Amino acid sequence: MKVALILGVVVAVVVLLGLLYVSFKMLRNVQIEEAKDAKLNPKQYQLHPKLQQELDKKKQQDSKSEQ
């Protein structure tokens, strides 16, 4: 009886370690895919209108100072 319990615990630990390995492997694959997607499609974001106005003014001033 004790041997069966010990064997059951060992099997459960091995199964858990196997699942842990598989989950980390899948996670790593997803991280690689997301990194590739991030390089191909940069995040699109929208600035607050006031910040956008300030940025536009700064760009205009920079372009005027270059000329």
PyMOL Python script that loads the backbone (N, CA, C, O; Angstrom):
from pymol import cmd

cmd.read_pdbstr("""\
ATOM      1  N   MET A   1       0.820  -1.191   0.000  1.00  0.00           N
ATOM      2  CA  MET A   1       0.000   0.000   0.000  1.00  0.00           C
ATOM      3  C   MET A   1       0.870   1.264   0.000  1.00  0.00           C
ATOM      4  O   MET A   1       0.596   2.199  -0.753  1.00  0.00           O
ATOM      5  N   LYS A   2       1.902   1.299   0.827  1.00  0.00           N
ATOM      6  CA  LYS A   2       2.769   2.467   0.881  1.00  0.00           C
ATOM      7  C   LYS A   2       3.523   2.647  -0.428  1.00  0.00           C
ATOM      8  O   LYS A   2       3.769   3.773  -0.859  1.00  0.00           O
ATOM      9  N   VAL A   3       3.887   1.540  -1.057  1.00  0.00           N
ATOM     10  CA  VAL A   3       4.611   1.612  -2.326  1.00  0.00           C
ATOM     11  C   VAL A   3       3.725   2.252  -3.391  1.00  0.00           C
ATOM     12  O   VAL A   3       4.199   3.051  -4.198  1.00  0.00           O
ATOM     13  N   ALA A   4       2.453   1.906  -3.392  1.00  0.00           N
ATOM     14  CA  ALA A   4       1.523   2.470  -4.371  1.00  0.00           C
ATOM     15  C   ALA A   4       1.368   3.976  -4.160  1.00  0.00           C
ATOM     16  O   ALA A   4       1.317   4.737  -5.125  1.00  0.00           O
ATOM     17  N   LEU A   5       1.293   4.403  -2.904  1.00  0.00           N
ATOM     18  CA  LEU A   5       1.179   5.836  -2.618  1.00  0.00           C
ATOM     19  C   LEU A   5       2.429   6.586  -3.061  1.00  0.00           C
ATOM     20  O   LEU A   5       2.334   7.647  -3.678  1.00  0.00           O
ATOM     21  N   ILE A   6       3.589   6.043  -2.751  1.00  0.00           N
ATOM     22  CA  ILE A   6       4.844   6.677  -3.155  1.00  0.00           C
ATOM     23  C   ILE A   6       4.933   6.732  -4.669  1.00  0.00           C
ATOM     24  O   ILE A   6       5.319   7.752  -5.238  1.00  0.00           O
ATOM     25  N   LEU A   7       4.576   5.628  -5.322  1.00  0.00           N
ATOM     26  CA  LEU A   7       4.601   5.583  -6.779  1.00  0.00           C
ATOM     27  C   LEU A   7       3.620   6.605  -7.367  1.00  0.00           C
ATOM     28  O   LEU A   7       3.930   7.262  -8.361  1.00  0.00           O
ATOM     29  N   GLY A   8       2.450   6.737  -6.759  1.00  0.00           N
ATOM     30  CA  GLY A   8       1.470   7.716  -7.220  1.00  0.00           C
ATOM     31  C   GLY A   8       1.980   9.140  -7.089  1.00  0.00           C
ATOM     32  O   GLY A   8       1.780   9.963  -7.983  1.00  0.00           O
ATOM     33  N   VAL A   9       2.641   9.431  -5.975  1.00  0.00           N
ATOM     34  CA  VAL A   9       3.197  10.767  -5.767  1.00  0.00           C
ATOM     35  C   VAL A   9       4.295  11.044  -6.782  1.00  0.00           C
ATOM     36  O   VAL A   9       4.364  12.142  -7.334  1.00  0.00           O
ATOM     37  N   VAL A  10       5.150  10.068  -7.033  1.00  0.00           N
ATOM     38  CA  VAL A  10       6.234  10.240  -8.003  1.00  0.00           C
ATOM     39  C   VAL A  10       5.659  10.490  -9.392  1.00  0.00           C
ATOM     40  O   VAL A  10       6.131  11.368 -10.115  1.00  0.00           O
ATOM     41  N   VAL A  11       4.648   9.724  -9.763  1.00  0.00           N
ATOM     42  CA  VAL A  11       4.017   9.905 -11.076  1.00  0.00           C
ATOM     43  C   VAL A  11       3.386  11.298 -11.166  1.00  0.00           C
ATOM     44  O   VAL A  11       3.506  11.963 -12.194  1.00  0.00           O
ATOM     45  N   ALA A  12       2.721  11.739 -10.107  1.00  0.00           N
ATOM     46  CA  ALA A  12       2.097  13.064 -10.113  1.00  0.00           C
ATOM     47  C   ALA A  12       3.147  14.162 -10.264  1.00  0.00           C
ATOM     48  O   ALA A  12       2.934  15.124 -11.002  1.00  0.00           O
ATOM     49  N   VAL A  13       4.273  14.026  -9.575  1.00  0.00           N
ATOM     50  CA  VAL A  13       5.340  15.021  -9.678  1.00  0.00           C
ATOM     51  C   VAL A  13       5.915  15.038 -11.084  1.00  0.00           C
ATOM     52  O   VAL A  13       6.179  16.108 -11.633  1.00  0.00           O
ATOM     53  N   VAL A  14       6.112  13.865 -11.672  1.00  0.00           N
ATOM     54  CA  VAL A  14       6.646  13.792 -13.035  1.00  0.00           C
ATOM     55  C   VAL A  14       5.671  14.439 -14.018  1.00  0.00           C
ATOM     56  O   VAL A  14       6.093  15.166 -14.917  1.00  0.00           O
ATOM     57  N   VAL A  15       4.389  14.185 -13.857  1.00  0.00           N
ATOM     58  CA  VAL A  15       3.382  14.783 -14.738  1.00  0.00           C
ATOM     59  C   VAL A  15       3.386  16.304 -14.586  1.00  0.00           C
ATOM     60  O   VAL A  15       3.325  17.025 -15.582  1.00  0.00           O
ATOM     61  N   LEU A  16       3.457  16.791 -13.358  1.00  0.00           N
ATOM     62  CA  LEU A  16       3.487  18.240 -13.144  1.00  0.00           C
ATOM     63  C   LEU A  16       4.725  18.871 -13.761  1.00  0.00           C
ATOM     64  O   LEU A  16       4.636  19.939 -14.366  1.00  0.00           O
ATOM     65  N   LEU A  17       5.869  18.233 -13.620  1.00  0.00           N
ATOM     66  CA  LEU A  17       7.091  18.760 -14.227  1.00  0.00           C
ATOM     67  C   LEU A  17       6.983  18.757 -15.751  1.00  0.00           C
ATOM     68  O   LEU A  17       7.450  19.687 -16.409  1.00  0.00           O
ATOM     69  N   GLY A  18       6.373  17.721 -16.309  1.00  0.00           N
ATOM     70  CA  GLY A  18       6.168  17.662 -17.754  1.00  0.00           C
ATOM     71  C   GLY A  18       5.265  18.786 -18.235  1.00  0.00           C
ATOM     72  O   GLY A  18       5.542  19.426 -19.249  1.00  0.00           O
ATOM     73  N   LEU A  19       4.186  19.024 -17.503  1.00  0.00           N
ATOM     74  CA  LEU A  19       3.280  20.115 -17.867  1.00  0.00           C
ATOM     75  C   LEU A  19       3.964  21.470 -17.742  1.00  0.00           C
ATOM     76  O   LEU A  19       3.744  22.356 -18.567  1.00  0.00           O
ATOM     77  N   LEU A  20       4.782  21.630 -16.728  1.00  0.00           N
ATOM     78  CA  LEU A  20       5.532  22.873 -16.554  1.00  0.00           C
ATOM     79  C   LEU A  20       6.469  23.102 -17.735  1.00  0.00           C
ATOM     80  O   LEU A  20       6.566  24.217 -18.249  1.00  0.00           O
ATOM     81  N   TYR A  21       7.157  22.048 -18.161  1.00  0.00           N
ATOM     82  CA  TYR A  21       8.069  22.144 -19.306  1.00  0.00           C
ATOM     83  C   TYR A  21       7.310  22.530 -20.572  1.00  0.00           C
ATOM     84  O   TYR A  21       7.732  23.422 -21.307  1.00  0.00           O
ATOM     85  N   VAL A  22       6.195  21.859 -20.822  1.00  0.00           N
ATOM     86  CA  VAL A  22       5.412  22.132 -22.034  1.00  0.00           C
ATOM     87  C   VAL A  22       4.863  23.557 -22.009  1.00  0.00           C
ATOM     88  O   VAL A  22       4.865  24.239 -23.034  1.00  0.00           O
ATOM     89  N   SER A  23       4.395  24.010 -20.847  1.00  0.00           N
ATOM     90  CA  SER A  23       3.832  25.359 -20.778  1.00  0.00           C
ATOM     91  C   SER A  23       4.906  26.421 -21.017  1.00  0.00           C
ATOM     92  O   SER A  23       4.644  27.416 -21.692  1.00  0.00           O
ATOM     93  N   PHE A  24       6.110  26.226 -20.474  1.00  0.00           N
ATOM     94  CA  PHE A  24       7.178  27.195 -20.719  1.00  0.00           C
ATOM     95  C   PHE A  24       7.618  27.174 -22.180  1.00  0.00           C
ATOM     96  O   PHE A  24       7.963  28.211 -22.747  1.00  0.00           O
ATOM     97  N   LYS A  25       7.603  25.998 -22.779  1.00  0.00           N
ATOM     98  CA  LYS A  25       7.959  25.889 -24.191  1.00  0.00           C
ATOM     99  C   LYS A  25       6.939  26.645 -25.052  1.00  0.00           C
ATOM    100  O   LYS A  25       7.315  27.372 -25.971  1.00  0.00           O
ATOM    101  N   MET A  26       5.656  26.469 -24.750  1.00  0.00           N
ATOM    102  CA  MET A  26       4.615  27.173 -25.494  1.00  0.00           C
ATOM    103  C   MET A  26       4.702  28.677 -25.262  1.00  0.00           C
ATOM    104  O   MET A  26       4.531  29.462 -26.195  1.00  0.00           O
ATOM    105  N   LEU A  27       4.967  29.080 -24.025  1.00  0.00           N
ATOM    106  CA  LEU A  27       5.099  30.497 -23.711  1.00  0.00           C
ATOM    107  C   LEU A  27       6.238  31.121 -24.496  1.00  0.00           C
ATOM    108  O   LEU A  27       6.095  32.224 -25.023  1.00  0.00           O
ATOM    109  N   ARG A  28       7.353  30.437 -24.579  1.00  0.00           N
ATOM    110  CA  ARG A  28       8.511  30.958 -25.317  1.00  0.00           C
ATOM    111  C   ARG A  28       8.173  31.122 -26.801  1.00  0.00           C
ATOM    112  O   ARG A  28       8.560  32.114 -27.417  1.00  0.00           O
ATOM    113  N   ASN A  29       7.454  30.153 -27.375  1.00  0.00           N
ATOM    114  CA  ASN A  29       7.058  30.259 -28.784  1.00  0.00           C
ATOM    115  C   ASN A  29       6.152  31.468 -29.015  1.00  0.00           C
ATOM    116  O   ASN A  29       6.300  32.173 -30.013  1.00  0.00           O
ATOM    117  N   VAL A  30       5.226  31.705 -28.105  1.00  0.00           N
ATOM    118  CA  VAL A  30       4.323  32.848 -28.236  1.00  0.00           C
ATOM    119  C   VAL A  30       5.107  34.152 -28.108  1.00  0.00           C
ATOM    120  O   VAL A  30       4.841  35.105 -28.840  1.00  0.00           O
ATOM    121  N   GLN A  31       6.070  34.205 -27.189  1.00  0.00           N
ATOM    122  CA  GLN A  31       6.884  35.411 -27.035  1.00  0.00           C
ATOM    123  C   GLN A  31       7.675  35.701 -28.305  1.00  0.00           C
ATOM    124  O   GLN A  31       7.803  36.860 -28.701  1.00  0.00           O
ATOM    125  N   ILE A  32       8.203  34.672 -28.944  1.00  0.00           N
ATOM    126  CA  ILE A  32       8.955  34.855 -30.189  1.00  0.00           C
ATOM    127  C   ILE A  32       8.033  35.387 -31.282  1.00  0.00           C
ATOM    128  O   ILE A  32       8.404  36.302 -32.018  1.00  0.00           O
ATOM    129  N   GLU A  33       6.827  34.814 -31.393  1.00  0.00           N
ATOM    130  CA  GLU A  33       5.870  35.283 -32.400  1.00  0.00           C
ATOM    131  C   GLU A  33       5.479  36.740 -32.157  1.00  0.00           C
ATOM    132  O   GLU A  33       5.409  37.530 -33.099  1.00  0.00           O
ATOM    133  N   GLU A  34       5.228  37.094 -30.907  1.00  0.00           N
ATOM    134  CA  GLU A  34       4.844  38.469 -30.596  1.00  0.00           C
ATOM    135  C   GLU A  34       5.978  39.441 -30.895  1.00  0.00           C
ATOM    136  O   GLU A  34       5.731  40.565 -31.333  1.00  0.00           O
ATOM    137  N   ALA A  35       7.204  39.023 -30.666  1.00  0.00           N
ATOM    138  CA  ALA A  35       8.346  39.889 -30.972  1.00  0.00           C
ATOM    139  C   ALA A  35       8.436  40.121 -32.477  1.00  0.00           C
ATOM    140  O   ALA A  35       8.710  41.237 -32.918  1.00  0.00           O
ATOM    141  N   LYS A  36       8.205  39.070 -33.266  1.00  0.00           N
ATOM    142  CA  LYS A  36       8.217  39.222 -34.722  1.00  0.00           C
ATOM    143  C   LYS A  36       7.094  40.155 -35.173  1.00  0.00           C
ATOM    144  O   LYS A  36       7.308  41.027 -36.016  1.00  0.00           O
ATOM    145  N   ASP A  37       5.895  39.970 -34.610  1.00  0.00           N
ATOM    146  CA  ASP A  37       4.764  40.824 -34.970  1.00  0.00           C
ATOM    147  C   ASP A  37       5.023  42.273 -34.586  1.00  0.00           C
ATOM    148  O   ASP A  37       4.648  43.188 -35.320  1.00  0.00           O
ATOM    149  N   ALA A  38       5.654  42.485 -33.455  1.00  0.00           N
ATOM    150  CA  ALA A  38       5.929  43.853 -33.005  1.00  0.00           C
ATOM    151  C   ALA A  38       6.906  44.546 -33.945  1.00  0.00           C
ATOM    152  O   ALA A  38       6.811  45.755 -34.155  1.00  0.00           O
ATOM    153  N   LYS A  39       7.844  43.791 -34.512  1.00  0.00           N
ATOM    154  CA  LYS A  39       8.787  44.390 -35.455  1.00  0.00           C
ATOM    155  C   LYS A  39       8.095  44.755 -36.762  1.00  0.00           C
ATOM    156  O   LYS A  39       8.384  45.795 -37.353  1.00  0.00           O
ATOM    157  N   LEU A  40       7.181  43.900 -37.209  1.00  0.00           N
ATOM    158  CA  LEU A  40       6.502  44.138 -38.480  1.00  0.00           C
ATOM    159  C   LEU A  40       5.424  45.214 -38.359  1.00  0.00           C
ATOM    160  O   LEU A  40       5.252  46.025 -39.270  1.00  0.00           O
ATOM    161  N   ASN A  41       4.708  45.225 -37.258  1.00  0.00           N
ATOM    162  CA  ASN A  41       3.599  46.162 -37.067  1.00  0.00           C
ATOM    163  C   ASN A  41       3.809  46.942 -35.778  1.00  0.00           C
ATOM    164  O   ASN A  41       3.388  46.497 -34.710  1.00  0.00           O
ATOM    165  N   PRO A  42       4.449  48.090 -35.865  1.00  0.00           N
ATOM    166  CA  PRO A  42       4.646  48.867 -34.637  1.00  0.00           C
ATOM    167  C   PRO A  42       3.303  49.317 -34.060  1.00  0.00           C
ATOM    168  O   PRO A  42       2.324  49.482 -34.788  1.00  0.00           O
ATOM    169  N   LYS A  43       3.276  49.508 -32.763  1.00  0.00           N
ATOM    170  CA  LYS A  43       2.032  49.902 -32.107  1.00  0.00           C
ATOM    171  C   LYS A  43       1.575  51.262 -32.607  1.00  0.00           C
ATOM    172  O   LYS A  43       2.366  52.193 -32.752  1.00  0.00           O
ATOM    173  N   GLN A  44       0.294  51.350 -32.864  1.00  0.00           N
ATOM    174  CA  GLN A  44      -0.305  52.614 -33.273  1.00  0.00           C
ATOM    175  C   GLN A  44      -0.899  53.262 -32.030  1.00  0.00           C
ATOM    176  O   GLN A  44      -1.650  52.628 -31.289  1.00  0.00           O
ATOM    177  N   TYR A  45      -0.570  54.492 -31.813  1.00  0.00           N
ATOM    178  CA  TYR A  45      -1.119  55.194 -30.670  1.00  0.00           C
ATOM    179  C   TYR A  45      -1.518  56.593 -31.090  1.00  0.00           C
ATOM    180  O   TYR A  45      -1.023  57.129 -32.082  1.00  0.00           O
ATOM    181  N   GLN A  46      -2.411  57.167 -30.327  1.00  0.00           N
ATOM    182  CA  GLN A  46      -2.901  58.503 -30.636  1.00  0.00           C
ATOM    183  C   GLN A  46      -2.598  59.400 -29.439  1.00  0.00           C
ATOM    184  O   GLN A  46      -2.908  59.068 -28.295  1.00  0.00           O
ATOM    185  N   LEU A  47      -1.990  60.534 -29.732  1.00  0.00           N
ATOM    186  CA  LEU A  47      -1.685  61.484 -28.676  1.00  0.00           C
ATOM    187  C   LEU A  47      -2.928  62.287 -28.314  1.00  0.00           C
ATOM    188  O   LEU A  47      -3.852  62.437 -29.112  1.00  0.00           O
ATOM    189  N   HIS A  48      -2.920  62.787 -27.112  1.00  0.00           N
ATOM    190  CA  HIS A  48      -3.964  63.709 -26.685  1.00  0.00           C
ATOM    191  C   HIS A  48      -3.898  64.934 -27.603  1.00  0.00           C
ATOM    192  O   HIS A  48      -2.807  65.354 -27.987  1.00  0.00           O
ATOM    193  N   PRO A  49      -5.043  65.507 -27.957  1.00  0.00           N
ATOM    194  CA  PRO A  49      -5.034  66.636 -28.909  1.00  0.00           C
ATOM    195  C   PRO A  49      -4.091  67.775 -28.529  1.00  0.00           C
ATOM    196  O   PRO A  49      -3.429  68.337 -29.402  1.00  0.00           O
ATOM    197  N   LYS A  50      -4.016  68.125 -27.251  1.00  0.00           N
ATOM    198  CA  LYS A  50      -3.117  69.213 -26.848  1.00  0.00           C
ATOM    199  C   LYS A  50      -1.660  68.817 -27.057  1.00  0.00           C
ATOM    200  O   LYS A  50      -0.851  69.626 -27.510  1.00  0.00           O
ATOM    201  N   LEU A  51      -1.330  67.578 -26.727  1.00  0.00           N
ATOM    202  CA  LEU A  51       0.041  67.111 -26.944  1.00  0.00           C
ATOM    203  C   LEU A  51       0.369  67.065 -28.429  1.00  0.00           C
ATOM    204  O   LEU A  51       1.490  67.373 -28.833  1.00  0.00           O
ATOM    205  N   GLN A  52      -0.611  66.681 -29.242  1.00  0.00           N
ATOM    206  CA  GLN A  52      -0.397  66.638 -30.684  1.00  0.00           C
ATOM    207  C   GLN A  52      -0.139  68.039 -31.221  1.00  0.00           C
ATOM    208  O   GLN A  52       0.716  68.220 -32.087  1.00  0.00           O
ATOM    209  N   GLN A  53      -0.869  69.034 -30.717  1.00  0.00           N
ATOM    210  CA  GLN A  53      -0.650  70.415 -31.148  1.00  0.00           C
ATOM    211  C   GLN A  53       0.752  70.883 -30.778  1.00  0.00           C
ATOM    212  O   GLN A  53       1.434  71.518 -31.582  1.00  0.00           O
ATOM    213  N   GLU A  54       1.176  70.567 -29.561  1.00  0.00           N
ATOM    214  CA  GLU A  54       2.522  70.961 -29.138  1.00  0.00           C
ATOM    215  C   GLU A  54       3.585  70.305 -30.012  1.00  0.00           C
ATOM    216  O   GLU A  54       4.573  70.937 -30.382  1.00  0.00           O
ATOM    217  N   LEU A  55       3.375  69.044 -30.335  1.00  0.00           N
ATOM    218  CA  LEU A  55       4.321  68.326 -31.186  1.00  0.00           C
ATOM    219  C   LEU A  55       4.366  68.936 -32.581  1.00  0.00           C
ATOM    220  O   LEU A  55       5.441  69.101 -33.158  1.00  0.00           O
ATOM    221  N   ASP A  56       3.196  69.271 -33.120  1.00  0.00           N
ATOM    222  CA  ASP A  56       3.146  69.896 -34.446  1.00  0.00           C
ATOM    223  C   ASP A  56       3.852  71.253 -34.444  1.00  0.00           C
ATOM    224  O   ASP A  56       4.586  71.575 -35.378  1.00  0.00           O
ATOM    225  N   LYS A  57       3.626  72.047 -33.390  1.00  0.00           N
ATOM    226  CA  LYS A  57       4.291  73.351 -33.291  1.00  0.00           C
ATOM    227  C   LYS A  57       5.802  73.184 -33.225  1.00  0.00           C
ATOM    228  O   LYS A  57       6.549  73.926 -33.863  1.00  0.00           O
ATOM    229  N   LYS A  58       6.235  72.218 -32.461  1.00  0.00           N
ATOM    230  CA  LYS A  58       7.675  71.981 -32.328  1.00  0.00           C
ATOM    231  C   LYS A  58       8.277  71.554 -33.668  1.00  0.00           C
ATOM    232  O   LYS A  58       9.371  71.991 -34.027  1.00  0.00           O
ATOM    233  N   LYS A  59       7.568  70.707 -34.398  1.00  0.00           N
ATOM    234  CA  LYS A  59       8.058  70.279 -35.712  1.00  0.00           C
ATOM    235  C   LYS A  59       8.132  71.463 -36.672  1.00  0.00           C
ATOM    236  O   LYS A  59       9.081  71.581 -37.448  1.00  0.00           O
ATOM    237  N   GLN A  60       7.133  72.335 -36.617  1.00  0.00           N
ATOM    238  CA  GLN A  60       7.140  73.515 -37.485  1.00  0.00           C
ATOM    239  C   GLN A  60       8.302  74.432 -37.143  1.00  0.00           C
ATOM    240  O   GLN A  60       8.963  74.959 -38.037  1.00  0.00           O
ATOM    241  N   GLN A  61       8.552  74.622 -35.861  1.00  0.00           N
ATOM    242  CA  GLN A  61       9.665  75.474 -35.441  1.00  0.00           C
ATOM    243  C   GLN A  61      10.998  74.874 -35.862  1.00  0.00           C
ATOM    244  O   GLN A  61      11.900  75.591 -36.295  1.00  0.00           O
ATOM    245  N   ASP A  62      11.119  73.565 -35.733  1.00  0.00           N
ATOM    246  CA  ASP A  62      12.356  72.898 -36.140  1.00  0.00           C
ATOM    247  C   ASP A  62      12.575  73.020 -37.640  1.00  0.00           C
ATOM    248  O   ASP A  62      13.698  73.240 -38.093  1.00  0.00           O
ATOM    249  N   SER A  63      11.498  72.876 -38.414  1.00  0.00           N
ATOM    250  CA  SER A  63      11.650  72.970 -39.869  1.00  0.00           C
ATOM    251  C   SER A  63      11.967  74.408 -40.290  1.00  0.00           C
ATOM    252  O   SER A  63      12.708  74.616 -41.252  1.00  0.00           O
ATOM    253  N   LYS A  64      11.423  75.392 -39.591  1.00  0.00           N
ATOM    254  CA  LYS A  64      11.719  76.794 -39.908  1.00  0.00           C
ATOM    255  C   LYS A  64      13.160  77.134 -39.546  1.00  0.00           C
ATOM    256  O   LYS A  64      13.823  77.876 -40.270  1.00  0.00           O
ATOM    257  N   SER A  65      13.641  76.605 -38.447  1.00  0.00           N
ATOM    258  CA  SER A  65      15.009  76.915 -38.020  1.00  0.00           C
ATOM    259  C   SER A  65      16.042  76.244 -38.926  1.00  0.00           C
ATOM    260  O   SER A  65      17.170  76.725 -39.028  1.00  0.00           O
ATOM    261  N   GLU A  66      15.679  75.152 -39.577  1.00  0.00           N
ATOM    262  CA  GLU A  66      16.602  74.480 -40.499  1.00  0.00           C
ATOM    263  C   GLU A  66      16.744  75.260 -41.799  1.00  0.00           C
ATOM    264  O   GLU A  66      17.785  75.194 -42.453  1.00  0.00           O
ATOM    265  N   GLN A  67      15.708  75.995 -42.174  1.00  0.00           N
ATOM    266  CA  GLN A  67      15.739  76.722 -43.449  1.00  0.00           C
ATOM    267  C   GLN A  67      16.422  78.009 -43.308  1.00  0.00           C
ATOM    268  O   GLN A  67      16.541  78.755 -44.281  1.00  0.00           O
TER     269      GLN A  67
END
""", "prot")
cmd.dss("prot")
cmd.show_as("cartoon", "prot")
cmd.util.cbc("prot")
cmd.orient("prot")
